[in-house]
């Protein structure tokens, strides 16, 4: 999921203590019955531009 809300991004930067000039990846646990995903912000990993791809999109190319 890509977050496209500046307000949510600012909240995550503050809560996670993240740097604004970096990209982060967080893996979540999906609960399909409730249609929600749970994330642990402490588990965020800094990713580089080379890591910034969606394997599903890669398959379609």
Buried (B, 14 or more C-beta within 10 A) or exposed (E): EEEEEEEEEEEBBEEBEBEEEEBBEBEEEEEEEEEEEEEEEEEBEEEEEEEEEEEEEEEEE
